[in-house]
Amino acid sequence: MNPATALATVLVDELVRGGMTDAVLAPGSRSAPLALALDAAERAGRLRLHVRVDERSASFLALGLAKRTSRPVILVCTSGTAAANFHPAVIEASESAVPLLVVTADRPPELRGTGANQTIDQVKLYGSAVRWSCEVGVPEERPGMVGYWRSMASRAYAAALYPDAGPVHLNVSFREPLIPNGDDTWCEPLDGGGSGVWTRVRESAPGSVLHVPPTRRGVLVVGDGATNVKRYVAAASMAGWPVLSEPIGNGRYGDHAMSSYHFLLGTPEFVEAHQPEVVVTLGKPGLSKPLLAMLRRAQEHIVVTPSLTRWPDPVRSATQVAQEVEIPVVSGDDGWLKSWRAVDQAAAAAVDKVLDEDEEVTEPRLARDLVATIPGGSLLLTSASMPVRDLDQTMRPRRGLRIMANRGASGIDGLVSTALGMALGHSGRSYALLGDLAFLHDQNGLIIGPREQRPDLALVVVNNDGGGIFSLLPQASLRDPFERVFGTPHGVDLERIAAAHGIPYTRLDSAGQLSRALAGDGLRIVEAKTDREKNALLHARMRQAAHEAIKTAL
């Protein structure tokens, strides 16, 4: 057995023993030993292999799988710029704390810096975006290598999970030959002398519990990436606190969930009368500027984080940080919660009235109706720009959904592939709400080989022919340069893109057609055409109606 085949075989075997169930491969020559080892593992029923021809699409597919399953996914490519195309997904994985095992094949040292084809400097290629980086070295046939490879693989798997989940980079140098030579002999047993994992890593015990000061005037905020959400939502409910959960915080359910907090906290009269004594945040909030303003004003802001190595505090207002907190039950008057709830319901009713005035397809109504229409147990991925904000401002409380987004770095990259990966890792129906630019940015994610598994996924694309969010920002006042440098109209026919990939396509012409448009199985595209200027005016009307209702209800 040649050294390249031996290393690849051992590496894949150890990762599978550690718990890896999915692998994503972007084909190449130098990565051939890893590709063959992964293929052999799939044939043996030990993992699922997903192959994509575009490295960026492959990387976001792996990101989606890992984010949905919370298990490390191995992501493999050849040398050169192929590895560089992984970088956006690696950054997103780092910022979102998603466990990802990035394995880049490389030329051996003697070919580096010589002008050899497809050779770049890949050592620590991803910089501080990875939790751990290892230059594995060129494999050699000598005793002790198997122990080194297995120990290194065990550490990589653990480093992707503990103490702070995120991406890990293994740079693996291969000398030729790169394919098996028909000889299975090696100088020592490749199985490492056992069937268990080489090094077992256990998560350290959590720190002591922080007890929140007893108060009825508290607020629970749930942002992206929050953990133990059900436990803390239940505790906040027992304490009589309102719950302000972003859709991707997955805590917007029950009687304590405020669906119009964005409008409430943007109304000075409400803010003045509803100053909390303590705010507890889970995950990373960041969709609503009024919410961030509340955190900035908070007398006591307690951040709950799984890891004390880093924590989200976007406005630097945290007064305490803890891995676990106890929200005490306080008896007494529940006027605090009743006041929040009454005003929230008034604002929501006002917004709904604006959205329901006619059957025209609008972006906020589509977001609201989509989350209300899809069946329980569904997964919904939303773009990190306008779609997730539309959800935040219009979604009414409901249980039984898993809503996710790439909000770690909030990039537009790889969202089609991320949705595919999440859908492949989800056991129920899957949906994605994307803007047209996000969809077009990752068209290559639609390239799925005939032998690859296809998920049950409806891609709902809001097509306003450009960057809709800019019409709601100060840039919109710059009339002359706006359309070219911010609006960026593209004029692309999405139906033709669907046809080119052989994907079923449906045009959503009225709001009432949504259920019918979403019907079906497998990968499919639903397009909703909207107008950016009309959307900006609609948002202004929603905001005005909500503020008037809030002032009336106070």
C-alpha positions in Angstrom: 0.0 0.0 0.0 1.4 3.4 -0.9 1.6 6.1 1.8 -1.0 8.4 0.3 -3.6 5.6 0.3 -2.6 4.5 3.9 -3.0 8.0 5.3 -6.4 8.6 3.6 -7.7 5.3 4.7 -6.7 5.8 8.4 -7.9 9.4 8.5 -11.4 8.6 7.2 -11.7 5.5 9.4 -10.8 7.4 12.5 -13.2 10.3 11.8 -16.0 7.8 11.2 -15.2 6.1 14.5 -15.3 9.5 16.2 -18.9 10.0 14.9 -18.7 11.5 11.5 -21.6 10.6 9.3 -21.4 12.9 6.3 -18.6 13.9 3.9 -18.6 16.5 1.1 -16.1 16.2 -1.8 -15.1 18.6 -4.5 -13.2 16.4 -7.0 -9.6 16.9 -7.9 -6.4 15.1 -8.7 -4.2 15.7 -5.6 -7.1 14.8 -3.3 -7.6 11.4 -5.1 -6.5 9.3 -2.0 -9.1 11.0 0.2 -11.8 10.8 -2.5 -11.3 7.0 -2.9 -11.2 6.5 0.9 -14.5 8.4 1.3 -16.1 6.5 -1.6 -15.0 3.1 0.0 -16.5 4.2 3.3 -19.8 5.0 1.7 -19.9 1.7 -0.2 -19.4 0.0 3.2 -22.4 1.9 4.6 -20.3 3.9 7.1 -21.1 7.4 5.9 -22.9 9.5 3.3 -20.8 11.1 0.6 -22.0 14.2 -1.3 -20.0 15.3 -4.4 -20.2 18.8 -5.9 -18.1 20.2 -8.8 -17.9 23.7 -7.4 -15.8 24.1 -4.3 -17.8 27.1 -2.9 -21.0 25.2 -3.3 -19.5 22.1 -1.7 -18.3 24.1 1.3 -21.7 25.7 2.0 -23.4 22.3 1.5 -21.1 21.0 4.2 -21.9 24.0 6.4 -25.6 23.4 6.1 -25.2 19.7 7.0 -23.0 20.4 10.0 -25.2 23.3 11.2 -28.4 21.2 11.0 -26.9 18.0 12.6 -24.5 19.7 15.0 -21.9 17.1 14.0 -18.6 17.7 12.3 -18.8 17.2 8.5 -15.6 16.5 6.5 -15.1 18.8 3.6 -12.4 17.8 1.0 -10.8 19.5 -2.0 -7.6 19.4 -4.1 -4.7 21.9 -3.9 -4.5 25.5 -5.1 -7.4 27.9 -5.5 -9.9 25.1 -4.8 -8.9 25.5 -1.1 -9.3 29.2 -1.3 -12.9 28.8 -2.4 -13.7 27.3 0.9 -12.8 30.4 2.8 -16.2 32.2 2.9 -17.9 29.1 4.3 -15.0 28.6 6.8 -15.6 32.2 8.0 -19.3 31.6 8.3 -18.7 28.4 10.2 -16.3 30.2 12.6 -18.7 33.0 13.3 -21.7 30.7 13.7 -19.8 28.1 15.7 -20.5 25.3 13.2 -18.2 22.2 13.5 -16.5 21.7 10.1 -13.5 19.5 9.3 -11.8 21.1 6.3 -9.2 18.8 4.7 -7.2 20.3 1.8 -4.9 18.2 -0.2 -1.5 19.8 -1.0 1.7 19.3 -2.9 4.7 18.0 -1.0 7.2 20.6 0.3 9.7 20.0 -2.5 7.1 21.4 -5.0 6.2 24.5 -3.1 7.7 27.9 -4.1 9.0 26.4 -7.3 6.2 27.5 -9.7 4.9 23.9 -9.8 1.4 23.7 -11.2 -1.6 24.2 -8.9 0.7 25.0 -5.9 0.0 27.8 -3.4 0.9 28.4 0.2 -1.9 26.5 2.0 -0.3 26.4 5.5 -2.7 28.2 7.9 -4.6 29.3 4.8 -7.7 30.3 6.8 -5.9 32.2 9.5 -7.8 32.9 12.7 -11.1 31.7 11.2 -10.3 28.1 12.3 -10.2 26.7 15.9 -7.2 24.6 15.0 -4.9 24.2 12.0 -2.6 21.3 11.4 0.0 20.7 8.6 -0.3 17.0 8.6 2.9 16.3 6.7 3.8 13.9 3.9 2.9 10.3 4.8 5.8 7.8 5.1 5.9 4.1 5.5 7.4 3.7 8.9 6.2 2.5 12.3 4.3 5.1 14.4 2.6 6.9 11.6 -0.8 5.2 12.2 -0.8 6.3 15.8 0.1 9.9 14.8 -2.6 10.0 12.1 -5.3 8.6 14.4 -4.3 10.9 17.3 -4.4 13.9 15.0 -7.8 12.9 13.5 -9.3 12.4 17.0 -8.0 15.8 18.1 -9.3 17.5 14.9 -12.8 16.0 15.5 -12.8 17.1 19.1 -11.4 20.6 18.3 -14.3 21.1 15.9 -16.7 20.6 18.8 -15.0 21.7 22.1 -14.7 24.0 23.9 -16.0 26.3 21.2 -17.5 24.6 18.1 -16.1 25.8 14.7 -14.0 24.8 11.7 -10.7 22.9 11.8 -8.2 22.8 9.0 -6.0 19.8 8.1 -3.6 20.4 5.3 -2.5 17.0 3.9 0.5 16.7 1.6 0.5 13.8 -0.8 3.4 12.5 -3.0 2.5 10.3 -6.0 1.3 7.6 -6.5 -2.1 8.9 -5.5 -4.2 5.8 -6.3 -3.9 2.3 -4.8 -1.2 0.1 -6.3 -2.8 -3.3 -5.6 -0.6 -4.1 -2.6 -2.4 -4.0 0.8 0.7 -4.6 3.0 1.9 -1.9 5.5 4.6 -1.9 8.1 2.1 -1.9 11.0 -1.7 -2.5 11.4 -3.7 0.3 9.9 -6.6 -0.3 12.3 -4.6 0.9 15.2 -5.1 -2.3 17.1 -8.7 -1.7 18.0 -12.2 -0.7 16.9 -12.7 2.2 19.2 -11.8 5.9 18.8 -8.0 6.5 19.3 -8.4 9.4 21.7 -11.6 10.0 23.6 -12.2 13.7 24.3 -14.9 14.7 26.9 -16.3 18.1 27.3 -15.4 19.8 30.6 -18.1 20.2 33.2 -20.1 23.4 33.0 -19.3 26.3 35.4 -21.3 27.3 38.3 -24.9 28.6 37.9 -25.4 32.4 37.9 -28.6 33.3 39.8 -30.5 36.2 38.2 -31.7 38.8 40.7 -35.5 38.3 41.4 -37.6 40.7 39.4 -40.8 40.8 37.5 -39.4 43.4 35.1 -37.1 41.2 33.1 -36.8 40.4 29.4 -35.4 37.3 27.7 -33.8 37.9 24.3 -33.1 34.9 22.0 -30.8 35.4 19.0 -29.1 33.3 16.4 -27.3 30.2 17.6 -29.0 30.1 21.0 -28.8 26.8 23.0 -31.1 25.4 25.6 -33.9 27.6 24.3 -36.8 25.6 25.6 -35.4 25.6 29.1 -34.9 29.3 29.2 -38.2 30.2 27.5 -40.0 28.1 30.1 -38.1 29.8 32.9 -38.9 33.3 31.5 -42.6 32.3 31.2 -42.7 31.2 34.9 -41.0 34.4 35.9 -43.6 36.5 33.9 -41.0 37.9 31.4 -41.7 38.7 27.8 -39.6 36.7 25.3 -38.1 38.6 22.4 -36.9 36.0 20.0 -35.6 36.4 16.5 -37.1 33.8 14.2 -33.7 32.1 13.9 -33.5 32.0 17.7 -36.4 29.5 17.6 -37.9 30.8 20.8 -40.9 32.6 19.3 -43.8 30.5 20.6 -46.2 30.5 23.5 -48.1 33.4 25.2 -44.9 35.2 26.3 -43.5 35.6 22.8 -43.6 39.1 21.4 -43.8 39.1 17.6 -43.8 42.9 17.2 -40.9 43.8 19.5 -39.1 45.6 16.7 -41.9 48.1 16.4 -42.5 48.3 20.2 -38.8 49.1 20.9 -38.8 51.7 18.1 -41.6 53.7 19.7 -40.2 56.1 22.3 -43.4 56.2 24.3 -43.3 52.5 24.8 -39.6 52.4 25.6 -40.0 55.1 28.3 -42.7 53.0 30.0 -41.1 49.6 29.7 -37.5 49.8 30.9 -36.4 46.3 32.1 -34.4 45.9 35.3 -32.6 42.9 33.8 -32.1 41.5 30.3 -30.9 37.9 29.6 -29.7 37.1 26.1 -29.2 33.7 24.5 -27.3 33.5 21.2 -26.4 36.5 19.0 -29.0 39.1 18.5 -28.6 41.5 15.6 -31.6 41.8 13.3 -33.3 44.8 15.0 -31.6 48.1 15.7 -34.3 49.0 18.3 -33.5 45.7 20.1 -29.8 46.5 20.1 -30.6 50.0 21.5 -32.5 48.3 24.4 -29.5 46.2 25.2 -27.3 49.3 25.1 -29.6 50.9 27.7 -30.0 47.8 29.9 -29.3 48.3 33.6 -28.3 44.6 33.9 -27.4 42.6 30.8 -26.6 39.0 31.4 -25.2 37.0 28.4 -25.6 33.2 28.5 -22.9 31.4 26.4 -21.9 27.8 26.0 -18.2 28.8 26.0 -16.4 31.4 28.0 -13.7 31.6 25.3 -15.9 34.1 23.4 -19.5 35.4 23.7 -21.8 37.6 21.7 -22.1 41.2 23.0 -22.6 43.3 19.8 -23.1 46.6 21.7 -20.7 45.9 24.5 -23.3 46.2 27.2 -22.9 42.9 29.0 -22.6 43.2 32.7 -22.2 39.5 33.4 -21.4 36.5 31.3 -22.2 32.9 32.3 -22.5 29.4 30.9 -25.7 28.8 32.8 -28.1 31.1 34.7 -31.1 30.5 36.9 -34.2 32.8 36.3 -36.2 32.7 39.6 -39.9 32.5 39.8 -41.3 35.7 41.4 -44.9 35.9 42.6 -46.9 39.1 42.5 -48.5 41.5 40.0 -48.2 40.4 36.3 -48.9 43.9 35.0 -45.5 44.0 33.3 -46.2 41.0 31.0 -49.8 42.0 30.4 -48.7 45.5 29.3 -46.2 44.0 26.8 -48.7 41.5 25.5 -51.5 44.0 25.0 -49.4 46.5 23.0 -47.7 43.7 21.1 -51.1 42.3 20.0 -52.2 45.8 18.9 -49.1 46.3 16.8 -49.3 42.9 15.2 -53.0 43.4 14.3 -52.1 46.8 12.7 -49.3 45.3 10.6 -51.5 42.3 9.6 -54.2 44.7 8.4 -51.7 46.5 6.2 -50.4 43.3 4.7 -53.9 41.8 4.1 -55.3 44.8 2.2 -55.1 43.0 -1.2 -53.9 39.7 -2.7 -50.7 41.1 -4.2 -47.5 39.2 -3.4 -45.4 41.3 -1.2 -42.2 40.4 0.6 -43.3 40.9 4.2 -46.6 39.1 3.6 -44.8 36.2 1.9 -42.5 35.8 4.8 -45.4 35.9 7.3 -47.6 33.5 5.3 -44.8 31.1 4.5 -43.9 30.5 8.1 -47.6 30.1 9.0 -48.3 27.7 6.0 -45.5 25.2 6.1 -46.2 22.0 8.1 -45.0 21.3 11.6 -41.6 19.6 11.8 -40.4 21.7 8.8 -37.0 23.3 8.4 -36.8 26.9 6.9 -33.5 28.5 5.8 -33.8 32.2 5.3 -31.4 34.7 3.6 -29.4 36.8 6.0 -30.5 40.1 4.5 -34.1 41.2 3.9 -36.0 37.8 4.2 -34.9 37.2 7.8 -35.8 40.8 8.7 -39.2 40.4 7.1 -39.7 37.3 9.2 -38.6 39.1 12.3 -41.1 41.9 11.8 -44.1 39.8 10.6 -43.8 36.2 12.0 -46.5 35.3 14.5 -45.7 32.9 17.3 -45.9 29.2 16.4 -44.3 26.0 17.5 -42.8 23.1 15.6 -40.5 24.8 13.1 -36.7 25.0 12.8 -35.7 28.3 11.3 -32.0 28.9 10.4 -29.8 31.4 8.6 -26.1 32.0 7.9 -26.0 35.0 10.3 -22.5 34.3 11.6 -21.0 36.7 9.1 -24.3 37.4 7.4 -22.8 36.8 3.9 -24.7 36.3 0.7 -22.4 33.4 -0.2 -23.5 29.8 -0.8 -27.1 30.0 0.4 -28.5 27.5 -2.2 -25.9 25.0 -1.2 -26.4 25.7 2.5 -30.1 25.0 2.0 -29.4 21.8 0.2 -27.1 20.7 3.0 -29.6 21.5 5.7 -32.3 19.7 3.9 -30.1 16.6 3.5 -29.6 16.7 7.2 -33.2 17.2 8.1 -35.8 14.5 8.6 -38.9 16.5 7.6 -39.9 18.9 4.9 -37.5 21.7 4.0 -37.9 25.2 2.6 -35.7 28.2 1.9 -36.7 31.8 1.6 -34.0 33.6 -0.6 -33.6 36.9 -2.4 -32.9 36.9 -6.1 -29.2 38.0 -5.6 -28.6 35.3 -3.0 -30.1 32.7 -5.4 -28.1 33.9 -8.4 -24.9 34.2 -6.3 -25.0 30.4 -5.7 -26.4 29.1 -9.0 -23.7 26.4 -9.0 -25.3 24.9 -6.0 -28.0 23.6 -8.3 -25.5 21.4 -10.1 -26.2 18.0 -8.6 -24.8 14.9 -10.2 -27.2 12.1 -11.3 -25.9 9.8 -8.7 -26.2 12.3 -5.8 -29.0 12.4 -3.3 -31.5 15.1 -3.8 -33.4 16.6 -0.9 -37.1 17.5 -0.4 -36.5 21.3 -0.6 -38.6 24.1 -2.0 -36.5 27.2 -2.8 -38.8 30.2 -2.5 -37.1 33.1 -4.3 -38.2 36.7 -3.9 -37.2 38.4 -7.2 -37.2 42.2 -7.0 -34.5 42.4 -9.7 -31.7 43.5 -7.4 -30.7 44.3 -3.9 -33.9 45.1 -2.1 -32.5 46.0 1.2 -30.7 49.1 -0.1 -34.1 50.6 -0.9 -34.7 50.7 2.9 -31.3 52.3 3.6 -30.0 55.9 3.3 -28.4 55.0 0.0 -31.9 55.1 -1.6 -31.8 58.9 -1.5 -28.9 59.0 -3.9 -31.1 58.8 -7.0 -28.5 59.1 -9.8 -26.0 56.4 -8.8 -28.4 54.3 -6.7 -29.8 51.9 -9.3 -26.4 50.9 -10.8 -24.2 50.7 -7.7 -26.8 49.6 -5.1 -29.9 48.4 -6.8 -27.9 46.3 -9.3 -30.7 45.1 -11.5 -29.8 41.9 -13.4 -32.8 41.0 -15.6 -32.2 37.2 -15.3 -35.0 34.9 -16.1 -35.2 32.5 -13.1 -37.6 30.1 -14.9 -34.9 29.5 -17.5 -32.3 28.8 -14.8 -34.7 26.2 -13.4 -35.2 24.7 -16.8 -31.5 24.5 -17.4 -31.1 22.4 -14.3 -34.2 20.3 -14.9 -35.8 21.6 -11.7 -39.6 22.1 -11.4 -40.6 25.8 -11.4 -43.7 27.6 -10.2 -44.6 31.3 -10.4 -46.4 32.7 -7.4 -48.8 35.3 -8.8 -51.0 36.1 -5.8 -50.7 35.7 -2.0 -53.5 33.2 -1.9 -51.7 30.7 -4.2 -48.9 30.1 -1.7 -50.1 26.7 -0.4 -50.6 25.4 -4.0 -47.2 26.7 -5.1 -45.4 25.0 -2.3 -47.0 21.6 -3.0 -44.9 18.8 -4.3 -41.8 16.8 -3.4 -38.1 16.9 -4.1 -36.1 20.0 -5.2 -38.3 22.7 -6.7 -38.3 26.5 -7.2 -41.0 28.9 -6.4 -40.5 32.5 -7.7 -42.3 35.5 -6.3 -41.8 38.7 -8.3 -41.9 42.0 -6.3 -41.1 45.6 -6.8 -38.4 47.3 -4.7 -39.9 50.7 -4.5 -43.3 49.4 -3.6 -41.7 47.2 -0.9 -40.0 50.3 0.6 -43.4 52.1 0.7 -45.1 49.0 2.3 -42.5 48.9 5.0 -43.1 52.5 5.8 -46.8 51.9 6.0 -46.3 48.9 8.3 -44.1 51.0 10.6 -46.5 53.9 10.7 -49.5 51.6 11.4 -47.7 49.8 14.2 -46.5 53.0 15.9 -50.0 54.5 15.8 -51.5 51.3 17.3 -48.8 51.2 20.0 -49.5 54.7 21.1 -53.2 54.1 21.2 -52.8 50.9 23.3 -50.5 52.6 25.9 
